[in-house]
């Protein structure tokens, strides 16, 4: 689907580094039964200890672990949640939006966006690594496949691009609220205070409600503004 010659350099950099593109397909002449994909970067793993499993186990840090604070408080979990500061969560959100929008700029859609398929690569500036890239295709192909994940819902009237937009807004919302069953809302936004993104909430609500990617890009722009403001304040404090 993707060739270096088709994309501008900045897009190619994102497409090559943020997605687990299939390496090899398996099956027969008539049916593809599976794909092999590259291993996620080392920064995408963490150690998890649970009471029924003995010692720590290395797990892939998909966003399920970063969008459900309540899960970490259950008695069976002995580990602490991998820590991301408020600025790091905002940077990860920007990277998520940029990765999906890069697909759209190149006439591609993802389709089945959910926290299981998006991983966090930790560091001073966290980034996203997106699994199951074999589901990516031209919008008409993605629409006909109709891949869906429970609790990741958007309007059935949306086309593939609009659905990507809505579910990306939903993912960012849950990354900020850490409430796995929440949806963008115009109502109570107290859960966003600690991340400093109250002003971003209307952008996410509108992007989720309308499927308009320009609105979602506006949310990313607003988050970049917070980055620039924080940098300027740090410079003043020094």
C-alpha positions, 0 to 999 in steps of 0.5 A: 500500500505504501511506497516511499515515492508516494509520500512527502518525507515527513509523512514517510518518516511517520509511516515507517516508524509508527506502524507495525506493517506486515512483513510476510503473509501466510495462507494459500492461493485463495486465502490469507490466514495471517501475517508476521509483523515486526516486534514493537520497539523496546520502549513499548514494554513494561513489567507487570506483576499480578498475584496469580502469576508469580513474578513480573512478566514483560507486557506490551504497553498498549493503551489499555494500561494507560486509559484505565486507572481503576484497573491498577487499583484492583487487589490482583495487581501488584505493580504500579501503573507506568507513570506519564506526567501530564506533559507526556500524556499530551505529547503522546496524544499529539503523536496519536493524532499525527499518526492517524492523520498521516494515514488520511493524508495518504488516502488510507484509513485504519478502521478498528481503532482501539486501545489494544492496537495502540502502544505507548513508547515511553521516554522523555517525549512518548510516541505511539506504535500502532499494531495490526497495520494489516487492517489499514487500507483504502477507505472503501476497503476499510468500510466494507470490512466493518471491523468493530471493537466493543466499547469503542463506538462511533456513529454508524453513519460515519464513513471510514475516515470519519470513524477514524477521527471519532475513535482517535478523539475517543482514545485521546479523551480516555488517555486524559481521563484514564476512565476506560468507559468514558466518552467525550462530553460537554459536561463534567470535565473535572477528570481533565484538570490534572492533565491541564487540557480543559480547553481541549475538551470541546475540540475532542467532543466536536471531533468525536461527534462530527467525525471532522478531522480538521477539528481533531487537528485543532485539538492537536494544535491546542495541545501544542500551544500548551507545550509552547506555553509551558516551555516559555514559562520554564524559560521565564522561571530560569 
